[in-house]
Amino acid sequence: MEIKSLAVFCGSSKGLNSVYIEHAEKFGKELANNNKTLIYGGAQVGCMGALADASLHSGGNVIGVIPEKLKAVEIAHDRLTDLHVVNTMHERKSKMAELADAFVALPGGSGTLEEWFEVFTWSQLGYHAKPCGLLNVNNFFGPLINMLDHTIEQGFMNEKYREMIIVSSNPKELLEKMDCYTPNHVVKWT
């Protein structure tokens, strides 16, 4: 499966460790260098801004999707290839999902996690067959991965769903794994 566009969910904050911004920039460059369009939340601040700027500076196409209410709060990026202004967060997520061939989360807060978990859940339920990945910078997602393993151990998630999550700490490797992804839908209820 060749991925041409990738929706990336990440923080509108920088985080406390400079490694988060550095990896957002590396990932943005990697997307541009591999001719993959970046679909993201449309902000010019935090990891979101670093990601977009790095992709743009490397010649990449960057499409932002931002709700009207957040244009001023998240400071909408004004140098994107395209910017979609929508009414609600639901419309933002829907538009990003429509435009993207795959989904990745970089470090971020509850909004990042919520956005990524929604598309991952859609994948589990068979609403799409697009790869879902985590760029595990500084082992940021280690506790989350442990929690997902715990849900399996406790009988709340099929282990096959865990296998659907593509994880790497290296931007290039993550994209390579995503390009090689083969959908394997598991029927939840039998």
C-alpha positions in Angstrom: 0.0 0.0 0.0 1.6 3.3 -1.1 0.8 6.1 1.2 0.5 9.5 -0.5 -0.9 11.5 2.3 -0.6 11.1 6.0 -2.6 12.7 8.8 -0.4 13.5 11.8 -1.8 14.3 15.2 0.6 16.1 17.6 0.8 18.7 20.3 0.2 22.4 19.8 2.7 22.8 22.7 6.4 22.1 22.4 6.7 19.8 25.4 9.5 20.1 28.0 12.2 18.2 26.1 13.6 19.6 22.9 13.6 16.1 21.4 9.9 16.4 20.7 10.3 19.4 18.4 13.4 17.9 16.9 11.5 14.7 15.9 8.5 16.7 14.7 10.9 18.5 12.3 12.6 15.2 11.3 9.2 13.6 10.6 8.1 16.7 8.5 11.3 16.5 6.4 10.9 12.8 6.0 7.4 13.2 4.7 8.5 15.8 2.2 11.5 13.8 1.1 9.2 10.8 0.4 6.6 12.9 -1.5 4.0 12.4 1.1 1.4 15.2 1.7 1.1 16.1 5.4 -2.4 16.5 6.7 -2.4 18.1 10.1 -4.3 20.4 12.5 -3.3 23.6 10.8 -1.5 25.4 13.6 1.8 27.2 13.5 2.7 26.7 17.1 4.3 23.8 19.1 5.1 20.5 17.6 2.4 21.1 15.0 4.1 24.2 13.7 7.6 22.6 13.7 6.2 19.6 11.8 4.6 21.8 9.1 7.5 24.2 8.8 10.0 21.4 8.3 7.9 19.8 5.6 7.3 23.1 3.8 11.0 24.0 4.0 11.8 20.6 2.4 9.4 21.2 -0.5 6.5 19.2 0.9 2.8 19.8 0.5 1.1 20.6 3.7 -2.7 20.7 4.2 -4.0 22.1 7.5 -7.5 21.6 8.9 -8.5 23.9 11.7 -11.8 24.8 13.4 -12.8 28.4 13.2 -12.8 28.6 17.0 -9.2 27.5 17.2 -7.8 29.7 14.4 -6.7 32.4 16.9 -6.0 30.0 19.9 -3.7 27.6 17.9 -2.6 30.4 15.6 -3.5 29.1 12.1 -0.5 28.6 9.9 -0.6 31.2 7.0 2.0 29.6 4.7 0.4 26.2 4.0 -0.3 24.6 0.6 -3.9 24.6 1.7 -5.9 25.4 4.8 -9.4 24.1 5.5 -11.3 26.1 8.1 -14.2 24.0 9.5 -16.9 24.6 12.1 -16.2 21.9 14.7 -13.6 19.4 16.0 -15.8 16.6 14.6 -15.5 18.2 11.1 -11.8 18.6 11.6 -11.3 14.9 12.3 -13.6 13.9 9.5 -11.8 16.0 7.0 -8.4 14.8 8.0 -9.6 11.2 7.8 -11.1 11.8 4.4 -7.8 13.3 3.0 -5.4 10.9 4.6 -4.1 7.4 3.5 -2.6 6.8 7.0 -2.5 8.2 10.5 0.4 8.9 12.9 0.5 10.3 16.4 3.5 12.2 17.6 3.8 13.2 21.3 0.9 15.5 22.4 -1.8 15.8 25.0 -5.4 14.6 25.3 -6.4 16.0 22.0 -3.7 14.1 20.2 -4.6 10.9 21.9 -8.3 11.3 21.3 -7.8 12.0 17.6 -5.5 9.0 17.1 -7.6 6.7 19.1 -10.7 7.6 17.1 -9.1 6.6 13.8 -7.5 3.5 15.4 -10.9 2.4 16.7 -12.4 3.0 13.2 -9.7 0.6 11.9 -10.6 -2.0 14.4 -14.3 -1.8 13.4 -13.5 -2.0 9.7 -14.5 1.5 8.8 -11.2 2.0 7.1 -8.1 -0.2 6.3 -5.5 2.6 6.7 -2.4 2.1 8.8 -2.2 3.7 12.3 1.2 4.5 13.7 2.9 6.0 16.7 6.3 7.9 16.5 7.6 6.8 19.9 9.9 9.7 20.6 11.7 9.4 23.9 9.5 6.4 24.7 6.6 8.9 25.0 4.1 6.2 24.1 5.7 3.4 26.2 3.1 3.8 29.0 0.2 3.9 26.5 1.5 0.7 24.8 1.7 -0.9 28.2 -1.9 0.1 28.9 -3.0 -1.4 25.5 -1.2 -4.6 26.4 -3.0 -4.5 29.8 -6.4 -4.2 28.0 -5.5 -7.4 26.1 -4.5 -9.2 29.2 -7.8 -8.3 30.9 -9.8 -9.4 27.9 -11.0 -6.0 26.6 -9.0 -6.0 23.3 -8.1 -8.7 20.8 -4.3 -9.1 20.5 -4.7 -8.8 16.7 -5.7 -5.2 17.2 -2.4 -4.5 19.0 -0.6 -5.9 16.0 -2.3 -3.3 13.8 -0.4 -0.5 15.6 2.9 0.4 13.8 5.4 1.8 16.3 8.9 3.2 15.8 11.1 5.8 17.3 12.7 6.5 13.9 10.7 8.7 11.4 12.2 7.0 8.3 11.6 3.5 9.7 8.0 4.3 10.7 7.2 5.5 7.2 8.8 2.4 5.7 6.7 0.2 8.0 3.5 2.1 7.1 4.2 1.7 3.4 4.5 -2.1 3.9 1.3 -2.3 6.0 -1.2 -5.0 5.0 -4.7 -4.5 6.4 -5.8 -7.5 8.5 -9.4 -6.8 9.6 -10.5 -9.0 12.6 -14.2 -9.5 13.1 -14.9 -8.2 16.6 -18.1 -10.1 17.3 -18.5 -13.7 16.2 
